[in-house]
Amino acid sequence: MRSNQFNSILDRIAQLYPKSMDLSLGRIKGLLHKLDNPQNKIKNTIHIAGTNGKGSTLSYIVSILTQAGFKVDSYISPHLVDFNERFRIGNIGGFELIDDESLIELLNYCERINGKSPITIFELITAAAFLKFSTTGSDFLILETGLGGRLDATNVIEKPLVSVITPIGLDHQQFLGNTLENIASEKAGIIKNGSTTVISKQNYDLLGLFKKIIKLKNNKSKIYGEDYSIKINPAGFNYQDEKYNINLPNPSLIGDHQKFNAATAIATISSIKDLKLDTGFFSNGIQKTIWPARLEQIKSGKLHQDLGETNEIWLDGGHNAHAALALADALKDLEAKKLIMVIGMLSTKDTNEFLVPFKDRLFKLIAIRIPNQENAQDPQNICQNSKKLGIDSTSANDIFDAFDIVKSLPKDSYRIIICGSLYLAGEIIKLNN
């Protein structure tokens, strides 16, 4: 049972600091200076930015390096169920989440040191993370940006071991710009002078921009299609660069897009000077990677019991057009079944763009409101947009109400995909436990 002290500090932080986005680095740099710059005491930081695939790529890197015997810390956002998920402390053979007592102590200390200076929630949490990771003695820290790159609170690492840019798509336009070029420029802000940059498979039109910034920063680079590549086959894929030529099995995470994410992880590790791993570590690592709510099948729990054995339930946190394309492609590779989408989205997301890849594939769409989210999109609005695309749509009060609608349909074997938001995915996982 989570302690009242833990809940109270999170509630207090949420009330004390503004939720509105004001991207800058001045506030967190000020706090980190007061904390004696713990971020500069962390060795071997791999920094990841991008629109999609950041979390999966991070998880592959962690899993591969862990298989090779390294201790690997990681920092992610947002969490799905427990706040502690953001702080992952490496140990031999895996990692553990930070415990409540340590997290309470860290947050209280950082808040006290910050005093009355302006700060945002994410900045305070990130400062606490750097403070913790500076004391673990791990071999690597894999660091995921929260939003953007250039002005993201994580972007205070002066000399990352590797900077990684995963696929760029339209998302968070209100903060990052309305074009892919604008967004790519913001993400590329994590590229630092004299470091190494890995660029995943990207929209071709963005490669010139990335190359220009890499040259300007005097960076070594590893660019998909030029410095590394993969060939996909039914059993997995072949990865090739100047250091490795490996035949690899299918990753544990489903979909061809996950093979590209795994390749980005391998390229990142390959770019580390003086590190050459046995190829078995790559195979074992990608097969043992766990990353919840990335086309994850729910095979047990309350929701599975409620819907019955004849129907499949899948969960995915994708919430933008680029993620929807990857999800639709991955679902095509599964055995043919009538596809029902249960969807909840934030009001800042474009429902129409997300649904276009599914317009000729859905048997039915059921829209619900994301629980415990003030910024949740009205299910009626989602239905209106989906009906414009010719999708049979209705709304439901919650996930169990949505399942009642499924159970009222003619008896058949349905595949239900729950998607549209990481926040919804987190609530689904909580409900299912």
One Martini backbone bead per residue (centre of mass of N, CA, C, O) as a GRO file, in nm:
protein
  433
    1MET     BB    1   0.095   0.037   0.024
    2ARG     BB    2   0.074   0.357  -0.018
    3SER     BB    3   0.185   0.622   0.131
    4ASN     BB    4   0.076   0.918   0.258
    5GLN     BB    5   0.343   1.073   0.221
    6PHE     BB    6   0.370   1.027  -0.080
    7ASN     BB    7   0.098   1.149  -0.172
    8SER     BB    8   0.137   1.431  -0.043
    9ILE     BB    9   0.385   1.527  -0.205
   10LEU     BB   10   0.257   1.505  -0.485
   11ASP     BB   11   0.021   1.696  -0.428
   12ARG     BB   12   0.192   1.942  -0.349
   13ILE     BB   13   0.351   1.975  -0.609
   14ALA     BB   14   0.102   2.005  -0.797
   15GLN     BB   15   0.011   2.278  -0.646
   16LEU     BB   16   0.274   2.461  -0.644
   17TYR     BB   17   0.310   2.397  -0.949
   18PRO     BB   18   0.289   2.457  -1.265
   19LYS     BB   19   0.133   2.305  -1.558
   20SER     BB   20   0.238   2.490  -1.746
   21MET     BB   21   0.416   2.551  -2.026
   22ASP     BB   22   0.781   2.652  -1.987
   23LEU     BB   23   1.031   2.643  -2.187
   24SER     BB   24   1.344   2.590  -2.013
   25LEU     BB   25   1.679   2.611  -1.834
   26GLY     BB   26   1.713   2.812  -1.595
   27ARG     BB   27   1.577   2.673  -1.350
   28ILE     BB   28   1.733   2.400  -1.343
   29LYS     BB   29   2.017   2.521  -1.334
   30GLY     BB   30   1.979   2.660  -1.063
   31LEU     BB   31   1.925   2.403  -0.897
   32LEU     BB   32   2.178   2.239  -0.980
   33HIS     BB   33   2.378   2.438  -0.861
   34LYS     BB   34   2.279   2.398  -0.563
   35LEU     BB   35   2.349   2.069  -0.608
   36ASP     BB   36   2.632   2.049  -0.761
   37ASN     BB   37   2.595   1.923  -1.037
   38PRO     BB   38   2.511   1.602  -1.080
   39GLN     BB   39   2.511   1.561  -1.397
   40ASN     BB   40   2.841   1.578  -1.407
   41LYS     BB   41   2.872   1.282  -1.238
   42ILE     BB   42   2.769   1.130  -1.485
   43LYS     BB   43   2.826   0.848  -1.666
   44ASN     BB   44   2.730   0.761  -1.963
   45THR     BB   45   2.517   0.935  -2.144
   46ILE     BB   46   2.204   0.862  -2.300
   47HIS     BB   47   2.024   1.066  -2.531
   48ILE     BB   48   1.663   1.090  -2.596
   49ALA     BB   49   1.487   1.183  -2.894
   50GLY     BB   50   1.141   1.224  -3.005
   51THR     BB   51   0.823   1.115  -3.096
   52ASN     BB   52   0.890   0.806  -3.154
   53GLY     BB   53   1.046   0.530  -2.975
   54LYS     BB   54   1.195   0.605  -2.712
   55GLY     BB   55   1.115   0.383  -2.507
   56SER     BB   56   1.193   0.137  -2.675
   57THR     BB   57   1.487   0.210  -2.724
   58LEU     BB   58   1.566   0.227  -2.431
   59SER     BB   59   1.491  -0.070  -2.358
   60TYR     BB   60   1.692  -0.205  -2.548
   61ILE     BB   61   1.947  -0.085  -2.434
   62VAL     BB   62   1.916  -0.186  -2.148
   63SER     BB   63   1.893  -0.491  -2.214
   64ILE     BB   64   2.162  -0.531  -2.362
   65LEU     BB   65   2.357  -0.418  -2.143
   66THR     BB   66   2.259  -0.611  -1.922
   67GLN     BB   67   2.338  -0.875  -2.068
   68ALA     BB   68   2.652  -0.766  -2.064
   69GLY     BB   69   2.680  -0.667  -1.736
   70PHE     BB   70   2.551  -0.397  -1.692
   71LYS     BB   71   2.475  -0.100  -1.526
   72VAL     BB   72   2.139   0.050  -1.578
   73ASP     BB   73   2.006   0.349  -1.598
   74SER     BB   74   1.672   0.521  -1.599
   75TYR     BB   75   1.473   0.789  -1.761
   76ILE     BB   76   1.121   0.854  -1.757
   77SER     BB   77   0.835   0.974  -1.968
   78PRO     BB   78   0.578   0.885  -1.854
   79HIS     BB   79   0.402   0.723  -1.640
   80LEU     BB   80   0.162   0.469  -1.594
   81VAL     BB   81   0.128   0.403  -1.270
   82ASP     BB   82   0.405   0.461  -1.125
   83PHE     BB   83   0.615   0.710  -1.041
   84ASN     BB   84   0.878   0.527  -1.002
   85GLU     BB   85   0.928   0.454  -1.309
   86ARG     BB   86   1.124   0.699  -1.371
   87PHE     BB   87   1.317   0.539  -1.162
   88ARG     BB   88   1.587   0.337  -1.279
   89ILE     BB   89   1.785   0.096  -1.116
   90GLY     BB   90   2.068  -0.058  -1.165
   91ASN     BB   91   2.157  -0.406  -1.203
   92ILE     BB   92   2.244  -0.719  -1.200
   93GLY     BB   93   2.012  -0.823  -1.450
   94GLY     BB   94   1.873  -0.520  -1.412
   95PHE     BB   95   1.607  -0.353  -1.230
   96GLU     BB   96   1.488  -0.090  -1.008
   97LEU     BB   97   1.275   0.085  -0.835
   98ILE     BB   98   1.229   0.335  -0.660
   99ASP     BB   99   1.170   0.404  -0.346
  100ASP     BB  100   0.968   0.588  -0.152
  101GLU     BB  101   1.168   0.696   0.057
  102SER     BB  102   1.380   0.809  -0.142
  103LEU     BB  103   1.187   0.993  -0.303
  104ILE     BB  104   1.093   1.171  -0.074
  105GLU     BB  105   1.372   1.276   0.005
  106LEU     BB  106   1.444   1.404  -0.268
  107LEU     BB  107   1.203   1.599  -0.304
  108ASN     BB  108   1.236   1.752  -0.040
  109TYR     BB  109   1.524   1.850  -0.089
  110CYS     BB  110   1.482   2.001  -0.358
  111GLU     BB  111   1.265   2.191  -0.250
  112ARG     BB  112   1.440   2.320  -0.030
  113ILE     BB  113   1.674   2.422  -0.213
  114ASN     BB  114   1.490   2.597  -0.404
  115GLY     BB  115   1.260   2.720  -0.258
  116LYS     BB  116   1.114   3.016  -0.415
  117SER     BB  117   1.183   2.930  -0.681
  118PRO     BB  118   1.114   2.883  -0.986
  119ILE     BB  119   0.923   2.587  -1.093
  120THR     BB  120   0.869   2.274  -1.223
  121ILE     BB  121   0.782   1.960  -1.195
  122PHE     BB  122   0.982   1.832  -1.401
  123GLU     BB  123   1.232   1.978  -1.298
  124LEU     BB  124   1.235   1.864  -1.012
  125ILE     BB  125   1.241   1.565  -1.090
  126THR     BB  126   1.501   1.579  -1.263
  127ALA     BB  127   1.689   1.674  -1.042
  128ALA     BB  128   1.641   1.425  -0.862
  129ALA     BB  129   1.749   1.222  -1.067
  130PHE     BB  130   2.039   1.325  -1.086
  131LEU     BB  131   2.102   1.288  -0.788
  132LYS     BB  132   2.064   0.984  -0.784
  133PHE     BB  133   2.248   0.894  -1.034
  134SER     BB  134   2.517   1.012  -0.894
  135THR     BB  135   2.508   0.747  -0.667
  136THR     BB  136   2.500   0.446  -0.810
  137GLY     BB  137   2.747   0.349  -1.010
  138SER     BB  138   2.676   0.320  -1.291
  139ASP     BB  139   2.754   0.277  -1.633
  140PHE     BB  140   2.462   0.391  -1.718
  141LEU     BB  141   2.251   0.652  -1.872
  142ILE     BB  142   1.913   0.659  -1.976
  143LEU     BB  143   1.772   0.947  -2.144
  144GLU     BB  144   1.451   1.093  -2.151
  145THR     BB  145   1.262   1.302  -2.287
  146GLY     BB  146   0.971   1.484  -2.244
  147LEU     BB  147   0.989   1.762  -2.435
  148GLY     BB  148   1.163   1.761  -2.701
  149GLY     BB  149   1.502   1.926  -2.629
  150ARG     BB  150   1.639   2.205  -2.613
  151LEU     BB  151   1.420   2.282  -2.349
  152ASP     BB  152   1.459   2.042  -2.191
  153ALA     BB  153   1.535   1.941  -1.871
  154THR     BB  154   1.750   1.718  -1.975
  155ASN     BB  155   1.933   1.951  -2.140
  156VAL     BB  156   2.220   1.948  -1.929
  157ILE     BB  157   2.402   1.771  -2.089
  158GLU     BB  158   2.719   1.835  -2.213
  159LYS     BB  159   2.845   1.510  -2.244
  160PRO     BB  160   2.736   1.290  -2.423
  161LEU     BB  161   2.789   0.988  -2.551
  162VAL     BB  162   2.487   0.983  -2.681
  163SER     BB  163   2.272   1.092  -2.941
  164VAL     BB  164   1.915   1.039  -2.997
  165ILE     BB  165   1.699   1.013  -3.294
  166THR     BB  166   1.388   0.955  -3.339
  167PRO     BB  167   1.109   0.962  -3.485
  168ILE     BB  168   0.943   1.214  -3.670
  169GLY     BB  169   0.648   1.398  -3.572
  170LEU     BB  170   0.338   1.517  -3.514
  171ASP     BB  171   0.370   1.698  -3.202
  172HIS     BB  172   0.334   1.947  -2.993
  173GLN     BB  173   0.289   2.216  -3.166
  174GLN     BB  174   0.246   2.439  -2.938
  175PHE     BB  175   0.577   2.403  -2.870
  176LEU     BB  176   0.744   2.301  -3.158
  177GLY     BB  177   0.560   2.328  -3.404
  178ASN     BB  178   0.401   2.285  -3.743
  179THR     BB  179   0.659   2.128  -3.840
  180LEU     BB  180   0.895   1.896  -3.892
  181GLU     BB  181   1.132   2.094  -3.889
  182ASN     BB  182   1.075   2.228  -3.620
  183ILE     BB  183   1.078   1.970  -3.449
  184ALA     BB  184   1.360   1.868  -3.530
  185SER     BB  185   1.515   2.112  -3.419
  186GLU     BB  186   1.435   2.065  -3.124
  187LYS     BB  187   1.543   1.775  -3.094
  188ALA     BB  188   1.844   1.854  -3.191
  189GLY     BB  189   1.926   2.002  -2.915
  190ILE     BB  190   2.090   1.738  -2.798
  191ILE     BB  191   2.320   1.812  -2.969
  192LYS     BB  192   2.668   1.796  -2.914
  193ASN     BB  193   2.976   1.878  -2.887
  194GLY     BB  194   3.183   1.613  -2.976
  195SER     BB  195   2.993   1.384  -3.033
  196THR     BB  196   2.733   1.141  -3.078
  197THR     BB  197   2.500   1.054  -3.349
  198VAL     BB  198   2.176   0.901  -3.375
  199ILE     BB  199   1.978   0.816  -3.664
  200SER     BB  200   1.691   0.724  -3.749
  201LYS     BB  201   1.439   0.651  -3.923
  202GLN     BB  202   1.338   0.898  -4.168
  203ASN     BB  203   1.241   1.157  -4.308
  204TYR     BB  204   1.414   1.257  -4.578
  205ASP     BB  205   1.380   1.577  -4.542
  206LEU     BB  206   1.555   1.572  -4.252
  207LEU     BB  207   1.855   1.495  -4.307
  208GLY     BB  208   1.982   1.769  -4.375
  209LEU     BB  209   1.936   1.898  -4.102
  210PHE     BB  210   2.096   1.696  -3.929
  211LYS     BB  211   2.367   1.720  -4.079
  212LYS     BB  212   2.413   2.018  -4.024
  213ILE     BB  213   2.422   1.997  -3.713
  214ILE     BB  214   2.644   1.784  -3.689
  215LYS     BB  215   2.862   1.956  -3.828
  216LEU     BB  216   2.844   2.205  -3.641
  217LYS     BB  217   2.913   2.003  -3.380
  218ASN     BB  218   3.134   1.798  -3.448
  219ASN     BB  219   3.006   1.517  -3.524
  220LYS     BB  220   2.942   1.207  -3.497
  221SER     BB  221   2.778   0.958  -3.712
  222LYS     BB  222   2.458   0.756  -3.726
  223ILE     BB  223   2.280   0.675  -4.018
  224TYR     BB  224   2.014   0.573  -4.156
  225GLY     BB  225   2.116   0.427  -4.473
  226GLU     BB  226   2.444   0.487  -4.430
  227ASP     BB  227   2.568   0.346  -4.144
  228TYR     BB  228   2.294   0.183  -4.122
  229SER     BB  229   2.105  -0.136  -4.146
  230ILE     BB  230   1.807  -0.322  -4.255
  231LYS     BB  231   1.666  -0.662  -4.295
  232ILE     BB  232   1.360  -0.796  -4.336
  233ASN     BB  233   1.217  -1.092  -4.188
  234PRO     BB  234   1.016  -1.332  -4.057
  235ALA     BB  235   1.242  -1.403  -3.822
  236GLY     BB  236   1.348  -1.087  -3.858
  237PHE     BB  237   1.684  -0.944  -3.879
  238ASN     BB  238   1.933  -0.752  -4.041
  239TYR     BB  239   2.235  -0.613  -3.917
  240GLN     BB  240   2.436  -0.322  -4.042
  241ASP     BB  241   2.782  -0.228  -4.005
  242GLU     BB  242   3.120  -0.169  -3.939
  243LYS     BB  243   3.095  -0.380  -3.677
  244TYR     BB  244   2.821  -0.527  -3.776
  245ASN     BB  245   2.675  -0.867  -3.865
  246ILE     BB  246   2.336  -0.946  -3.787
  247ASN     BB  247   2.126  -1.206  -3.696
  248LEU     BB  248   1.788  -1.154  -3.589
  249PRO     BB  249   1.533  -1.176  -3.400
  250ASN     BB  250   1.245  -1.116  -3.292
  251PRO     BB  251   1.114  -0.910  -3.100
  252SER     BB  252   0.906  -0.879  -2.829
  253LEU     BB  253   0.805  -0.649  -2.986
  254ILE     BB  254   0.550  -0.556  -3.197
  255GLY     BB  255   0.654  -0.495  -3.511
  256ASP     BB  256   0.846  -0.344  -3.748
  257HIS     BB  257   0.910  -0.084  -3.584
  258GLN     BB  258   1.073  -0.250  -3.365
  259LYS     BB  259   1.314  -0.315  -3.546
  260PHE     BB  260   1.404  -0.019  -3.575
  261ASN     BB  261   1.440   0.036  -3.275
  262ALA     BB  262   1.651  -0.186  -3.230
  263ALA     BB  263   1.853  -0.070  -3.433
  264THR     BB  264   1.902   0.194  -3.284
  265ALA     BB  265   2.019   0.059  -3.033
  266ILE     BB  266   2.256  -0.082  -3.174
  267ALA     BB  267   2.383   0.175  -3.294
  268THR     BB  268   2.440   0.306  -3.024
  269ILE     BB  269   2.632   0.087  -2.916
  270SER     BB  270   2.824   0.086  -3.167
  271SER     BB  271   2.918   0.400  -3.117
  272ILE     BB  272   3.086   0.298  -2.886
  273LYS     BB  273   3.385   0.328  -2.791
  274ASP     BB  274   3.546   0.032  -2.710
  275LEU     BB  275   3.273  -0.139  -2.785
  276LYS     BB  276   3.235  -0.503  -2.798
  277LEU     BB  277   2.983  -0.724  -2.856
  278ASP     BB  278   2.828  -0.996  -2.831
  279THR     BB  279   2.572  -1.101  -3.032
  280GLY     BB  280   2.396  -1.242  -2.809
  281PHE     BB  281   2.312  -0.982  -2.655
  282PHE     BB  282   2.119  -0.878  -2.872
  283SER     BB  283   1.924  -1.111  -2.888
  284ASN     BB  284   1.848  -1.125  -2.588
  285GLY     BB  285   1.766  -0.829  -2.547
  286ILE     BB  286   1.523  -0.809  -2.758
  287GLN     BB  287   1.365  -1.062  -2.628
  288LYS     BB  288   1.363  -0.921  -2.314
  289THR     BB  289   1.197  -0.686  -2.369
  290ILE     BB  290   1.016  -0.442  -2.168
  291TRP     BB  291   0.708  -0.252  -2.280
  292PRO     BB  292   0.442  -0.118  -2.192
  293ALA     BB  293   0.187  -0.038  -2.419
  294ARG     BB  294   0.320  -0.196  -2.683
  295LEU     BB  295   0.141  -0.393  -2.819
  296GLU     BB  296  -0.023  -0.536  -2.573
  297GLN     BB  297  -0.131  -0.832  -2.449
  298ILE     BB  298  -0.420  -0.922  -2.268
  299LYS     BB  299  -0.425  -1.242  -2.071
  300SER     BB  300  -0.511  -1.104  -1.795
  301GLY     BB  301  -0.744  -1.024  -1.566
  302LYS     BB  302  -1.026  -0.836  -1.542
  303LEU     BB  303  -1.067  -0.775  -1.845
  304HIS     BB  304  -1.035  -1.060  -1.953
  305GLN     BB  305  -1.268  -1.181  -1.784
  306ASP     BB  306  -1.497  -0.995  -1.886
  307LEU     BB  307  -1.471  -1.073  -2.205
  308GLY     BB  308  -1.320  -1.330  -2.262
  309GLU     BB  309  -1.161  -1.583  -2.455
  310THR     BB  310  -1.259  -1.508  -2.760
  311ASN     BB  311  -1.117  -1.237  -2.699
  312GLU     BB  312  -0.902  -0.976  -2.778
  313ILE     BB  313  -0.652  -0.777  -2.596
  314TRP     BB  314  -0.515  -0.456  -2.671
  315LEU     BB  315  -0.230  -0.231  -2.593
  316ASP     BB  316  -0.182   0.129  -2.672
  317GLY     BB  317  -0.006   0.457  -2.647
  318GLY     BB  318  -0.076   0.580  -2.899
  319HIS     BB  319  -0.129   0.957  -3.017
  320ASN     BB  320  -0.043   0.971  -3.326
  321ALA     BB  321  -0.002   0.945  -3.658
  322HIS     BB  322   0.262   0.782  -3.659
  323ALA     BB  323   0.165   0.566  -3.453
  324ALA     BB  324  -0.084   0.472  -3.615
  325LEU     BB  325   0.065   0.351  -3.853
  326ALA     BB  326   0.225   0.140  -3.692
  327LEU     BB  327  -0.023   0.000  -3.569
  328ALA     BB  328  -0.171  -0.079  -3.829
  329ASP     BB  329   0.061  -0.251  -3.945
  330ALA     BB  330   0.085  -0.454  -3.707
  331LEU     BB  331  -0.213  -0.563  -3.724
  332LYS     BB  332  -0.188  -0.692  -4.010
  333ASP     BB  333   0.004  -0.938  -3.902
  334LEU     BB  334  -0.234  -1.051  -3.781
  335GLU     BB  335  -0.480  -1.235  -3.738
  336ALA     BB  336  -0.782  -1.238  -3.867
  337LYS     BB  337  -1.006  -0.990  -3.732
  338LYS     BB  338  -1.232  -0.816  -3.581
  339LEU     BB  339  -1.201  -0.463  -3.535
  340ILE     BB  340  -1.185  -0.295  -3.217
  341MET     BB  341  -1.204   0.037  -3.094
  342VAL     BB  342  -1.072   0.179  -2.794
  343ILE     BB  343  -1.097   0.534  -2.727
  344GLY     BB  344  -0.866   0.784  -2.586
  345MET     BB  345  -0.818   1.146  -2.566
  346LEU     BB  346  -0.676   1.430  -2.587
  347SER     BB  347  -0.758   1.760  -2.671
  348THR     BB  348  -0.465   1.802  -2.826
  349LYS     BB  349  -0.558   1.587  -3.025
  350ASP     BB  350  -0.583   1.435  -3.351
  351THR     BB  351  -0.823   1.224  -3.441
  352ASN     BB  352  -0.824   1.210  -3.748
  353GLU     BB  353  -0.524   1.138  -3.794
  354PHE     BB  354  -0.533   0.874  -3.625
  355LEU     BB  355  -0.781   0.727  -3.797
  356VAL     BB  356  -0.709   0.700  -4.099
  357PRO     BB  357  -0.558   0.408  -4.097
  358PHE     BB  358  -0.864   0.275  -3.996
  359LYS     BB  359  -1.117   0.336  -4.186
  360ASP     BB  360  -1.105   0.023  -4.335
  361ARG     BB  361  -1.074  -0.172  -4.050
  362LEU     BB  362  -1.318  -0.111  -3.876
  363PHE     BB  363  -1.596  -0.238  -3.719
  364LYS     BB  364  -1.551  -0.061  -3.446
  365LEU     BB  365  -1.611   0.232  -3.236
  366ILE     BB  366  -1.512   0.325  -2.891
  367ALA     BB  367  -1.568   0.599  -2.687
  368ILE     BB  368  -1.371   0.742  -2.422
  369ARG     BB  369  -1.282   0.864  -2.118
  370ILE     BB  370  -1.021   0.969  -1.951
  371PRO     BB  371  -0.928   0.904  -1.654
  372ASN     BB  372  -0.821   1.161  -1.456
  373GLN     BB  373  -0.867   1.392  -1.699
  374GLU     BB  374  -0.914   1.719  -1.773
  375ASN     BB  375  -0.792   1.687  -2.089
  376ALA     BB  376  -1.016   1.527  -2.202
  377GLN     BB  377  -1.185   1.402  -2.457
  378ASP     BB  378  -1.478   1.399  -2.602
  379PRO     BB  379  -1.639   1.126  -2.719
  380GLN     BB  380  -1.827   1.274  -2.921
  381ASN     BB  381  -1.597   1.394  -3.089
  382ILE     BB  382  -1.474   1.131  -3.180
  383CYS     BB  383  -1.729   1.025  -3.325
  384GLN     BB  384  -1.760   1.249  -3.532
  385ASN     BB  385  -1.487   1.201  -3.674
  386SER     BB  386  -1.529   0.897  -3.743
  387LYS     BB  387  -1.791   0.928  -3.913
  388LYS     BB  388  -1.649   1.094  -4.142
  389LEU     BB  389  -1.482   0.813  -4.211
  390GLY     BB  390  -1.702   0.568  -4.185
  391ILE     BB  391  -1.727   0.492  -3.881
  392ASP     BB  392  -1.852   0.287  -3.652
  393SER     BB  393  -1.996   0.473  -3.374
  394THR     BB  394  -1.946   0.505  -3.013
  395SER     BB  395  -2.022   0.554  -2.674
  396ALA     BB  396  -1.879   0.540  -2.337
  397ASN     BB  397  -1.824   0.558  -1.998
  398ASP     BB  398  -1.631   0.298  -2.003
  399ILE     BB  399  -1.465   0.009  -2.035
  400PHE     BB  400  -1.701  -0.173  -1.935
  401ASP     BB  401  -1.912  -0.051  -2.121
  402ALA     BB  402  -1.761  -0.123  -2.380
  403PHE     BB  403  -1.772  -0.433  -2.329
  404ASP     BB  404  -2.080  -0.453  -2.336
  405ILE     BB  405  -2.099  -0.381  -2.633
  406VAL     BB  406  -1.940  -0.620  -2.737
  407LYS     BB  407  -2.130  -0.841  -2.603
  408SER     BB  408  -2.386  -0.738  -2.789
  409LEU     BB  409  -2.271  -0.857  -3.020
  410PRO     BB  410  -2.228  -1.068  -3.240
  411LYS     BB  411  -2.107  -1.366  -3.227
  412ASP     BB  412  -1.745  -1.352  -3.194
  413SER     BB  413  -1.406  -1.286  -3.293
  414TYR     BB  414  -1.240  -1.031  -3.131
  415ARG     BB  415  -1.037  -0.735  -3.172
  416ILE     BB  416  -0.911  -0.528  -2.911
  417ILE     BB  417  -0.812  -0.184  -2.925
  418ILE     BB  418  -0.640   0.011  -2.691
  419CYS     BB  419  -0.621   0.372  -2.741
  420GLY     BB  420  -0.466   0.729  -2.761
  421SER     BB  421  -0.308   0.693  -2.466
  422LEU     BB  422  -0.098   0.675  -2.197
  423TYR     BB  423  -0.307   0.742  -1.980
  424LEU     BB  424  -0.501   0.521  -2.054
  425ALA     BB  425  -0.306   0.284  -2.026
  426GLY     BB  426  -0.256   0.322  -1.723
  427GLU     BB  427  -0.553   0.281  -1.635
  428ILE     BB  428  -0.584  -0.004  -1.749
  429ILE     BB  429  -0.367  -0.140  -1.580
  430LYS     BB  430  -0.498  -0.077  -1.310
  431LEU     BB  431  -0.773  -0.218  -1.363
  432ASN     BB  432  -0.647  -0.510  -1.429
  433ASN     BB  433  -0.503  -0.571  -1.140
   0.00000   0.00000   0.00000
